[in-house]
Amino acid sequence: MVPRIALTLLLTVPLAAEPGVTLLLDSRSPGQAKLSAQAGQLLQRLRAANQLGEVELSINTADWANPSTASRWQRDFDLTGKELPALAVVRRQGNKITLDNLLRRYNSPAQAVEGAFRCLQLQSPNLIKETRLRTGLSLTSEPTGAKVLVDGAEAGTTPCQLDLKPGRHHWEVVQENYQSYQRDSTLQLGQFVSQRAELLPLLAYLRIESSGAPFDFSLDNSPPAPAPALLDVKAGAHHYRAWAPGHYAAEGEVTVPPEQLTSMQITLVPIRLRVALGDFQADGYTGYNTRTSGSGRNYQSWEEPYQVILDANPIKDKLRGALVQYDLIDNEADCVISLHIQADKEHIQGVATLSDGKGQVRETVNSTRDMPFLSFDEQGSAQKRALEVTDDLLAKILPLLTRFQPRADKAPADRPAQVKVLTTPPPQ
């Protein structure tokens, strides 16, 4: 019996195998013809999954179920009882791998084909990576990361490979602010369908308005366009930027709901010099009054100290009031003004320094005033003179501020651009 079967196998092998997929079937038994045809289809699918395009596989329905053959398979290929009588590798000739099987021992052609590839994997582990007939979908999408629903149940996110049961399936790829992609697929055992879903964005409308100076506008780094403007955009989040000469640029994120009209009203902030008040010091002085008591030999005289204190708050308020046309900030300033006022009983002196944003002193101004003697209100006199010295310093400081160049890259935190967003139904 063995020689006759071997001859049959030889007759089924073509003399010159063409490259690519070649499947040889020898179904001598009429009852096995249908099973052999099914096994052949499944074999092709496993073959494609393993990328065996250049390898010829022959499937044969000859009965080699005798004990000696089974014993040799166990000995040569270290097979278990569960894998016998699987399709097994019995010879290898060049690039041809002949698989002889006992298909009739199985109720399922799928079990026979999977058994064949398990056996082949034992002999050639580097050749066979997949021994199981997988049925399912391989899905990718643009944009990636979309949610996948199969038969109404969430199954993963793209890209993904989904194992499914054979049969008809309804699947859907959904992404926020995009039209859903829906298909029906009828899958046969061992069939793995690859599909790429090109998701179309949902449309929305964005209207740009200016409540102040006209400006140019860019959405997602697009070429600039003058405002006002009405744009058809993709629904979702967008990055915007608005700018105009002599104003700080405004930029940020705006979310545009699908099939809605989103109106943005932007008011840009004019560029002004950013001024910070740096070191501030207002020092009073210690005065002395001569006191006497007694008479004759008991006569005594001594000096009694008293304090004249300068109140810094009115001086700071005067500074801030004079600098109201500038942006007063605490850090990242274009100009820093430091002030030191020192008083004594005879005069009051003030020194102001102007530094740039890097801390380099650019200008220094001085002012001195005599202190009038007012015995009834020396404290008030000193405070008045300190404010007069402050006025003198401001008269010299303000013209010097024009020498400092304001930066236009960032608006001060306390004066951001005004952006109002309103969403309404689109016009009909």
RODO-2510 file (C-alpha; in nm, 4 decimals, decimal comma):
residues 428
     n   res          X          Y          Z
     1     m     0,0000     0,0000     0,0000
     2     v     0,2768     0,2433     0,0850
     3     p     0,4466     0,2304    -0,2578
     4     r     0,1117     0,2938    -0,4330
     5     i     0,0471     0,6009    -0,2196
     6     a     0,3970     0,7325    -0,2735
     7     l     0,3441     0,6976    -0,6470
     8     t     0,0205     0,8896    -0,6183
     9     l     0,1995     1,1720    -0,4419
    10     l     0,4636     1,1917    -0,7066
    11     l     0,2025     1,2118    -0,9768
    12     t     0,0362     1,5052    -0,8061
    13     v     0,3531     1,7156    -0,7987
    14     p     0,4010     1,9239    -1,1170
    15     l     0,7318     1,9038    -1,2951
    16     a     0,7936     2,2812    -1,2864
    17     a     0,6208     2,4676    -1,0049
    18     e     0,5319     2,8269    -1,0852
    19     p     0,6236     3,0855    -0,8214
    20     g     0,3483     3,1953    -0,5907
    21     v     0,0632     2,9957    -0,4449
    22     t     0,0308     2,6378    -0,5714
    23     l    -0,2127     2,3914    -0,4145
    24     l    -0,2192     2,0228    -0,5118
    25     l    -0,5225     1,8176    -0,4125
    26     d    -0,5578     1,4415    -0,4586
    27     s    -0,9115     1,3395    -0,3670
    28     r    -0,9532     0,9778    -0,4731
    29     s    -1,2522     0,9232    -0,2500
    30     p    -1,5775     1,0904    -0,3664
    31     g    -1,6784     1,1400    -0,0055
    32     q    -1,3633     1,3392     0,0611
    33     a    -1,3902     1,5748    -0,2372
    34     k    -1,5955     1,8390    -0,0584
    35     l    -1,3791     1,8260     0,2539
    36     s    -1,0658     1,8478     0,0426
    37     a    -1,1949     2,1558    -0,1388
    38     q    -1,2750     2,3262     0,1923
    39     a    -0,9362     2,2311     0,3333
    40     g    -0,7698     2,3721     0,0237
    41     q    -0,9328     2,7116     0,0716
    42     l    -0,8315     2,7217     0,4365
    43     l    -0,4816     2,6112     0,3497
    44     q    -0,4488     2,9032     0,1132
    45     r    -0,5492     3,1467     0,3876
    46     l    -0,3002     3,0094     0,6383
    47     r    -0,0403     3,0094     0,3659
    48     a    -0,1059     3,3804     0,2987
    49     a    -0,0927     3,4576     0,6712
    50     n     0,2569     3,3037     0,6818
    51     q     0,3623     3,4729     0,3571
    52     l     0,4565     3,1426     0,1940
    53     g     0,4188     3,2682    -0,1617
    54     e     0,7407     3,1048    -0,2796
    55     v     0,6801     2,7671    -0,1108
    56     e     0,4728     2,4929    -0,2734
    57     l     0,2424     2,3062    -0,0378
    58     s     0,0703     1,9833    -0,1455
    59     i    -0,2320     1,8527     0,0407
    60     n    -0,3322     1,4893    -0,0145
    61     t    -0,6120     1,2719     0,1165
    62     a    -0,4217     0,9436     0,1101
    63     d    -0,4743     0,7179     0,4115
    64     w    -0,1471     0,6645     0,5958
    65     a    -0,3061     0,5702     0,9225
    66     n    -0,1078     0,2547     0,9774
    67     p     0,0686     0,2264     1,3141
    68     s     0,4179     0,2250     1,1689
    69     t     0,3609     0,5635     1,0015
    70     a     0,2157     0,7121     1,3195
    71     s     0,5097     0,5796     1,5210
    72     r     0,7578     0,7322     1,2756
    73     w     0,5813     1,0713     1,2957
    74     q     0,5963     1,0639     1,6727
    75     r     0,9645     0,9676     1,6684
    76     d     1,0814     1,2077     1,3966
    77     f     0,8753     1,5133     1,4830
    78     d     0,8154     1,4693     1,8578
    79     l     0,4388     1,4855     1,8108
    80     t     0,1838     1,4299     2,0856
    81     g    -0,1167     1,2041     2,0707
    82     k    -0,3449     1,5031     2,0179
    83     e    -0,1516     1,5994     1,7070
    84     l    -0,1862     1,2541     1,5570
    85     p    -0,3181     1,1858     1,3042
    86     a    -0,2762     1,5509     1,1994
    87     l    -0,1561     1,6627     0,8622
    88     a     0,2169     1,6008     0,8879
    89     v     0,5331     1,6834     0,7052
    90     v     0,6606     1,3647     0,5411
    91     r     0,9125     1,4955     0,2926
    92     r     1,0820     1,8141     0,1847
    93     q     1,2307     1,8512    -0,1606
    94     g     1,4000     2,1809    -0,2464
    95     n     1,1438     2,4552    -0,2090
    96     k     0,8566     2,2056    -0,2105
    97     i     0,7073     2,0984     0,1197
    98     t     0,4626     1,8099     0,0715
    99     l     0,1944     1,7736     0,3385
   100     d     0,0211     1,4340     0,3526
   101     n    -0,2872     1,4268     0,5692
   102     l    -0,5565     1,2114     0,7113
   103     l    -0,8409     1,4469     0,6401
   104     r    -1,0987     1,1747     0,6856
   105     r    -1,0003     1,1413     1,0510
   106     y    -1,1372     1,4924     1,1197
   107     n    -1,4879     1,6241     1,1243
   108     s    -1,3542     1,9727     1,0376
   109     p    -1,1208     2,0651     0,7500
   110     a    -1,0072     2,3584     0,9673
   111     q    -0,8721     2,1181     1,2297
   112     a    -0,6874     1,9271     0,9635
   113     v    -0,5239     2,2359     0,8129
   114     e    -0,4283     2,3808     1,1517
   115     g    -0,2804     2,0450     1,2497
   116     a    -0,0743     2,0444     0,9315
   117     f     0,0766     2,3821     1,0119
   118     r     0,1482     2,2797     1,3713
   119     c     0,3435     1,9855     1,2439
   120     l     0,5186     2,1970     0,9841
   121     q     0,6111     2,4469     1,2548
   122     l     0,7846     2,1714     1,4515
   123     q     1,0133     2,1014     1,1600
   124     s     1,0532     2,4612     1,0372
   125     p     0,9879     2,7026     1,3266
   126     n     1,1451     2,9920     1,1363
   127     l     0,9124     2,9370     0,8432
   128     i     0,5761     2,9093     1,0192
   129     k     0,4619     3,1920     1,2490
   130     e     0,0867     3,1388     1,2412
   131     t    -0,0724     2,7960     1,2835
   132     r    -0,4271     2,9079     1,3691
   133     l    -0,6916     3,0064     1,1196
   134     r    -0,7817     3,3581     1,2253
   135     t    -1,1059     3,5205     1,1237
   136     g    -1,1545     3,8908     1,1693
   137     l    -1,0773     4,2468     1,0717
   138     s    -0,7586     4,4503     1,0444
   139     l    -0,8598     4,8165     1,0662
   140     t    -0,6687     5,1415     1,0275
   141     s    -0,8090     5,4920     1,0028
   142     e    -0,7225     5,8494     0,9261
   143     p    -0,7139     6,0093     1,1754
   144     t    -0,5758     5,7280     1,3852
   145     g    -0,7004     5,6435     1,7332
   146     a    -1,0677     5,6177     1,6329
   147     k    -1,3042     5,3969     1,8313
   148     v    -1,4192     5,0704     1,6703
   149     l    -1,7626     4,9191     1,7319
   150     v    -1,8472     4,5666     1,6151
   151     d    -2,2107     4,4588     1,6266
   152     g    -2,2807     4,7527     1,8592
   153     a    -2,0086     4,6694     2,1132
   154     e    -1,6842     4,8621     2,1595
   155     a    -1,3955     4,6505     2,0309
   156     g    -1,0847     4,8749     2,0386
   157     t    -0,9211     5,1729     1,8699
   158     t    -0,7462     5,1988     1,5366
   159     p    -0,5087     5,0578     1,4315
   160     c    -0,6282     4,7195     1,5549
   161     q    -0,6743     4,3553     1,4604
   162     l    -0,9975     4,1982     1,5788
   163     d    -1,0646     3,8240     1,5964
   164     l    -1,4285     3,7534     1,5146
   165     k    -1,6477     3,4534     1,4596
   166     p    -1,7256     3,3596     1,1001
   167     g    -2,0455     3,5172     0,9740
   168     r    -2,1955     3,8577     0,9100
   169     h    -2,0778     4,1526     1,1214
   170     h    -2,1663     4,5207     1,1258
   171     w    -1,8693     4,7371     1,2217
   172     e    -1,8246     5,1087     1,2660
   173     v    -1,5279     5,3454     1,3095
   174     v    -1,6173     5,6604     1,5020
   175     q    -1,4193     5,9674     1,6017
   176     e    -1,5436     6,2821     1,7687
   177     n    -1,6169     6,5603     1,5181
   178     y    -1,5942     6,3174     1,2234
   179     q    -1,8552     6,1314     1,0229
   180     s    -1,8757     5,7664     1,1233
   181     y    -1,7525     5,4978     0,8825
   182     q    -1,9870     5,1950     0,8703
   183     r    -1,9662     4,8696     0,6813
   184     d    -2,1074     4,5149     0,6820
   185     s    -1,8692     4,2237     0,6281
   186     t    -1,9464     3,8557     0,5902
   187     l    -1,6405     3,6635     0,7058
   188     q    -1,5587     3,3030     0,6297
   189     l    -1,3408     3,0908     0,8514
   190     g    -0,9766     3,1918     0,8083
   191     q    -1,0653     3,5143     0,6306
   192     f    -0,8993     3,8277     0,7683
   193     v    -1,0195     4,1457     0,5994
   194     s    -0,8019     4,4584     0,5970
   195     q    -0,9758     4,7939     0,5690
   196     r    -0,8666     5,1569     0,5934
   197     a    -1,1328     5,4059     0,7038
   198     e    -1,0918     5,7605     0,5744
   199     l    -1,3029     5,9639     0,8172
   200     l    -1,4576     6,2820     0,6830
   201     p    -1,4645     6,5755     0,9269
   202     l    -1,7938     6,7275     1,0320
   203     l    -1,8217     7,0853     0,9124
   204     a    -1,8672     7,3878     1,1363
   205     y    -1,8638     7,7652     1,0937
   206     l    -1,6328     8,0173     1,2570
   207     r    -1,6897     8,3926     1,2406
   208     i    -1,4075     8,6288     1,3394
   209     e    -1,4985     8,9801     1,4507
   210     s    -1,2965     9,2770     1,5801
   211     s    -1,4287     9,5130     1,8450
   212     g    -1,1253     9,7405     1,8186
   213     a    -0,8397     9,7811     1,5754
   214     p    -0,8590     9,5671     1,2582
   215     f    -0,6227     9,2707     1,2608
   216     d    -0,5007     8,9741     1,0614
   217     f    -0,6107     8,6278     1,1651
   218     s    -0,4652     8,2790     1,1211
   219     l    -0,6203     7,9451     1,2115
   220     d    -0,3943     7,6412     1,2622
   221     n    -0,0992     7,8251     1,0985
   222     s    -0,2967     7,8933     0,7810
   223     p    -0,2092     8,1971     0,5641
   224     p    -0,3264     8,5207     0,7307
   225     a    -0,6614     8,6708     0,6413
   226     p    -0,8099     9,0056     0,7449
   227     a    -1,0895     9,0188     1,0016
   228     p    -1,3868     9,0165     0,9972
   229     a    -1,4187     8,6794     0,8260
   230     l    -1,6556     8,3808     0,8073
   231     l    -1,4783     8,0460     0,7715
   232     d    -1,5889     7,6890     0,7011
   233     v    -1,3751     7,4763     0,9346
   234     k    -1,3511     7,1258     1,0716
   235     a    -1,5361     7,0720     1,3952
   236     g    -1,3115     7,0395     1,6997
   237     a    -1,0264     7,2279     1,8621
   238     h    -0,8256     7,4860     1,6656
   239     h    -0,5339     7,7130     1,7431
   240     y    -0,5858     8,0768     1,6510
   241     r    -0,3610     8,3817     1,6329
   242     a    -0,4581     8,7469     1,5762
   243     w    -0,2185     9,0381     1,5342
   244     a    -0,2065     9,4022     1,4236
   245     p     0,0633     9,6742     1,4131
   246     g     0,1116     9,8435     1,7493
   247     h    -0,0742     9,5714     1,9384
   248     y     0,0147     9,2573     2,1255
   249     a    -0,0667     8,9395     1,9318
   250     a    -0,3378     8,7205     2,0820
   251     e    -0,3403     8,3432     2,0455
   252     g    -0,5060     8,0450     2,2058
   253     e    -0,7404     7,7528     2,1509
   254     v    -1,1019     7,7633     2,0394
   255     t    -1,3370     7,4642     2,0146
   256     v    -1,5860     7,4768     1,7284
   257     p    -1,8883     7,2441     1,7736
   258     p    -2,0084     7,0592     1,4631
   259     e    -2,2832     7,2146     1,2528
   260     q    -2,2868     7,5289     1,4685
   261     l    -2,1817     7,8908     1,4184
   262     t    -1,9068     7,9963     1,6594
   263     s    -1,8434     8,3711     1,6772
   264     m    -1,5168     8,5065     1,8182
   265     q    -1,4955     8,8760     1,9069
   266     i    -1,1331     8,9738     1,9713
   267     t    -1,0042     9,3002     2,1171
   268     l    -0,6263     9,3342     2,0930
   269     v    -0,4218     9,5163     2,3577
   270     p    -0,2101     9,8135     2,2397
   271     i     0,1622     9,7728     2,2942
   272     r     0,2833     9,9888     2,5834
   273     l     0,6094    10,0108     2,7727
   274     r     0,6114     9,7666     3,0643
   275     v     0,7400     9,9400     3,3753
   276     a     0,8122     9,7822     3,7127
   277     l     0,8772     9,9642     4,0399
   278     g     1,1960     9,8156     4,1759
   279     d     1,3735     9,8971     4,5020
   280     f     1,1904    10,1684     4,6957
   281     q     1,3209    10,3409     5,0057
   282     a     1,2004    10,6524     5,1884
   283     d     1,4074    10,7309     5,4995
   284     g     1,3243    10,9940     5,7575
   285     y     1,5672    11,1204     6,0204
   286     t     1,6252    11,1628     6,3900
   287     g     1,6031    11,5183     6,5262
   288     y     1,7015    11,6538     6,8694
   289     n     1,5374    11,9118     7,0941
   290     t     1,7324    12,0806     7,3766
   291     r     1,5642    12,0441     7,7122
   292     t     1,6545    12,2292     8,0380
   293     s     1,5435    12,2167     8,3984
   294     g     1,6422    12,3582     8,7404
   295     s     1,8326    12,6730     8,8291
   296     g     2,1607    12,7775     8,9731
   297     r     2,3840    12,4922     9,0574
   298     n     2,0978    12,2517     8,9863
   299     y     2,0504    12,3758     8,6288
   300     q     2,0621    12,0922     8,3652
   301     s     2,0293    12,0800     7,9882
   302     w     2,0074    11,7800     7,7538
   303     e     1,9062    11,6819     7,4002
   304     e     1,5883    11,4807     7,3558
   305     p     1,5639    11,2810     7,0270
   306     y     1,2520    11,2591     6,8128
   307     q     1,1742    11,0778     6,4857
   308     v     1,0561    11,2243     6,1565
   309     i     0,9171    10,9408     5,9464
   310     l     0,8359    10,9582     5,5757
   311     d     0,5171    10,7772     5,4728
   312     a     0,6038    10,5742     5,1592
   313     n     0,2457    10,5109     5,0453
   314     p     0,1675    10,8643     4,9137
   315     i     0,5001    10,8651     4,7291
   316     k     0,4235    10,5292     4,5610
   317     d     0,0724    10,6461     4,4701
   318     k     0,2223    10,9544     4,3038
   319     l     0,4584    10,7346     4,1025
   320     r     0,1810    10,5023     3,9882
   321     g    -0,0425    10,7938     3,8948
   322     a     0,2297    10,9508     3,6801
   323     l     0,2960    10,6187     3,5030
   324     v    -0,0662    10,5344     3,4265
   325     q    -0,0051    10,5460     3,0505
   326     y     0,2383    10,2531     3,0880
   327     d     0,1791     9,8909     3,1854
   328     l     0,2846     9,8514     3,5477
   329     i     0,3901     9,4930     3,6127
   330     d     0,5982     9,3060     3,8675
   331     n     0,8373     9,1104     3,6412
   332     e     0,9549     9,0773     3,2813
   333     a     0,9465     9,4574     3,2529
   334     d     1,1064     9,6673     2,9798
   335     c     1,2113     9,9300     3,2359
   336     v     1,2579     9,9105     3,6126
   337     i     1,2430    10,2311     3,8201
   338     s     1,4148    10,2302     4,1595
   339     l     1,3744    10,5231     4,3990
   340     h     1,5555    10,6301     4,7171
   341     i     1,4546    10,9400     4,9159
   342     q     1,6672    11,0439     5,2116
   343     a     1,5685    11,3303     5,4480
   344     d     1,7508    11,5149     5,7242
   345     k     1,6742    11,8315     5,9186
   346     e     1,8252    12,0575     5,6523
   347     h     1,7202    11,9052     5,3173
   348     i     1,5672    11,6085     5,1298
   349     q     1,7468    11,4316     4,8469
   350     g     1,6014    11,1856     4,5950
   351     v     1,7831    10,9508     4,3541
   352     a     1,6075    10,7497     4,0815
   353     t     1,7666    10,4839     3,8589
   354     l     1,6223    10,3398     3,5391
   355     s     1,7328     9,9865     3,4446
   356     d     1,6463     9,7724     3,1437
   357     g     1,4951     9,4240     3,1532
   358     k     1,8404     9,2685     3,1952
   359     g     1,9160     9,4712     3,5090
   360     q     2,1592     9,7130     3,3418
   361     v     2,1360    10,0714     3,4761
   362     r     2,0606    10,3019     3,1834
   363     e     1,9802    10,6379     3,3512
   364     t     2,0232    10,8051     3,6933
   365     v     1,8552    11,1335     3,7996
   366     n     1,8727    11,3372     4,1217
   367     s     1,6738    11,6063     4,2998
   368     t     1,7377    11,7976     4,6239
   369     r     1,5190    12,0404     4,8170
   370     d     1,5837    12,2357     5,1363
   371     m     1,3870    12,1473     5,4415
   372     p     1,2044    12,4522     5,5912
   373     f     1,1914    12,4612     5,9652
   374     l     0,8355    12,4285     6,0867
   375     s     0,8465    12,3646     6,4555
   376     f     0,4756    12,3133     6,4767
   377     d     0,4646    12,0454     6,2002
   378     e     0,8066    11,9173     6,1107
   379     q     0,6610    11,5761     6,0178
   380     g     0,4169    11,7275     5,7689
   381     s     0,6851    11,9547     5,6251
   382     a     0,9155    11,6601     5,5577
   383     q     0,6365    11,4624     5,3920
   384     k     0,5460    11,7590     5,1712
   385     r     0,9069    11,8077     5,0644
   386     a     0,9376    11,4342     4,9856
   387     l     0,6412    11,4573     4,7468
   388     e     0,7928    11,7668     4,5845
   389     v     1,1199    11,5804     4,5315
   390     t     0,9166    11,2972     4,3780
   391     d     0,7596    11,5432     4,1348
   392     d     1,1058    11,6693     4,0407
   393     l     1,2265    11,3156     3,9724
   394     l     0,9193    11,2281     3,7653
   395     a     0,9697    11,5368     3,5502
   396     k     1,3121    11,3990     3,4605
   397     i     1,2100    11,0300     3,4396
   398     l     0,9137    11,0514     3,2029
   399     p     1,1087    11,1927     2,9025
   400     l     1,3742    10,9235     2,9523
   401     l     1,1222    10,6390     2,9220
   402     t     1,1007    10,7003     2,5472
   403     r     1,4527    10,5587     2,5196
   404     f     1,3297    10,2132     2,6206
   405     q     1,1894     9,9812     2,3561
   406     p     0,8747     9,7877     2,4515
   407     r     0,8619     9,4196     2,3650
   408     a     0,5710     9,3080     2,1536
   409     d     0,5878     8,9346     2,2137
   410     k     0,3651     8,9006     2,5163
   411     a     0,0824     9,1081     2,6620
   412     p     0,0941     9,1748     3,0376
   413     a    -0,0953     8,9262     3,2504
   414     d    -0,3241     9,1950     3,3940
   415     r    -0,4182     9,3257     3,0477
   416     p    -0,4865     9,0211     2,8270
   417     a    -0,6629     9,0409     2,4956
   418     q    -1,0394     9,0211     2,5278
   419     v    -1,1816     8,7178     2,3494
   420     k    -1,5554     8,6493     2,3596
   421     v    -1,6874     8,3236     2,2127
   422     l    -2,0542     8,2651     2,1330
   423     t    -2,2072     7,9533     1,9743
   424     t    -2,5374     7,9737     1,7902
   425     p    -2,7203     7,7764     1,5194
   426     p    -2,5822     7,8514     1,1718
   427     p    -2,7660     8,0971     0,9494
   428     q    -3,0208     7,9442     0,7167
***
